């Protein structure tokens, strides 16, 4: 066992012995402090590569989103809901446009939730429409996973009303 780990394991014993006596002995605390500081510096050094990798994953998202991209996502989302053959969503909420990088390539997406019926027992289901060479529409857990990525840059605006209008056209 290294002196570092043995020193760290002995911290409670040393503190207990040191604090029991009527006086605190600085000489007993110095090795403890040195070992603690060494352990902290080693832990900090161990996390540096992880932090560097996280910084590399940051994406250079466009400052704004082109209105043609928003239009494409809205139209594609409505088209896919209509083509699904089931009931059209009765309500849509929190439909927003974002940008994320996957495999080094940036993609725009539209995320939101929909209800299939009007009753209070109806649950909200997540959806994601992703602009690829054409588009992909995901519903449920897969959509939720896409839309909850921490690296997505979200653009302002709620497009729920527009998607509902497109469904009625």
N, C-alpha and C positions, 0 to 999 in steps of 0.2 A: 504494500500500500504506500502511496506517495506521501510525502510529508504534508502536502497540501490537503489531501483528503483526510489524513489523520488529524491534522490541525483543525479542520472544519468540524469533524465529528467530536472533537474535544471541547468545542466552544461552550456547551452547557455546563460541563464539569468545571472548566476553568472559571467561568463566571460565578458558579455557585460557590466554589472555594474562595474566590477573591472577595465576593460580597458578604460571606459569612463573618469574616474577621471584622474587628472594630475599625480597621483602616483598609483602604483600597491600596493595593500595592501596584504601582505603575509598572514595575518590572514584569509582573505577571500578565498585565494587559497588552504590553507591546507585541509579544509574539502572536497573540490572538488577533490584534488589529492588523498586523502585517499579513497573516494568513487570510483574513477576511478580505482585505483589499486586493490581495493576489487573486483570490477566487473570483471576486467581482470583475477584475480586469480581464481574466481569462474568459469569463462568461460573456462579457461585452465583445471581446475579440471573436468569440465563436459565432455571434449573431451578425457580425459585419457582412459575411458573404450572403446571408439570407436577405439582409436589407438591400444589398447591391442587386441581387436577382429581382427583388420586388421593384426596384427602381427601373430596371431594364424592361419590365413588363408594362410599364406605363405607356399609354398610347398617345400619339399625336393626333388628337381628334380635330376636325375642322372647327373653326370658331363658331360657325353657323351652319344650318342645314339648308340645302337648296330646296326651293319650293317644289321643284319637279320630283325630287326624291320623296318629299312628304306626300305629294299627290299620288305617286306610284304606290307607296306603302298603304295609303288609305284605300285606293282602288283595288289593290291586290287582296287586302284583308276582306273587304266587302265581297269581292268576287269569290273568295274561298269559302266564306260563310254561306253564300248563296248556293255554291256548288256542292256543299256537304250533304244536301238532300234532307237534312233534319229541319227542325224548327229554327227559324232565324232568332238571333238573340233578342230578348225583350228589352234588355238594357245593357249599356256598356258604360264602364267607368274607368277613370284614370288611364286613358289611352294617350301615351306619350311617345315621342320619338327620341331615340338615343343612338349612340355610336360605340361599337366595341371592336376589338381586334381578336381574331382567331387564326391561329397558324400564320401569324405575321401579316394577315390581310384584314383591312378594316371593312366593317359592314354596318349599314344603318338598319335599325329595327324599330318596329312599332309594338309596344307592349301595353296590355291592359287586361281587364277582366270583363266577363259578360255573364248575364243570367239568361237561362233558357225560358223561364216563365215569369209570371208576375206575382206568384204567391210568396208569402213570407218564408215558406220552407225552402224555396229555391236557393241554391248555393251559387256563389260567384266562382267562375272558372277562369283561370288565367289563359291568355292567348299571346302569341308572339308571331309577328310577321317579319321575316328577315329578308332583306334585299340581297340576293346573290346574283348569279348571272340572270336569273329570273326572280323567283321568290320562293320562300318556304313558309308554311304556316304551321305552327305548333300549338297544341291545346293541352291544358292540364299541367301535370308535373314537369314535363320537359320545357314547356313555356315558362313556368315559374322559375326553373333553374336558369334559363337564359336571362330572364328579366331581373334576376336578383344578383347578377354578377357585379362585383364591386368595381370593376374596371370600366363600366359603362359610363360614358359622358352623356348626361341627359340634357335635352334642349327644352326651353320653356314652352308651355302651351299644353292644353288638354284637348285632344282631338276626338273625344267621345261623341259629341254631338254630330260631327262631320261623318264619322263612321256610321252612325245610326241613319243619317240622311242618305248615305250611299246604299245602305241596305234596303231602303224604301224605294229607291229609283228603279 
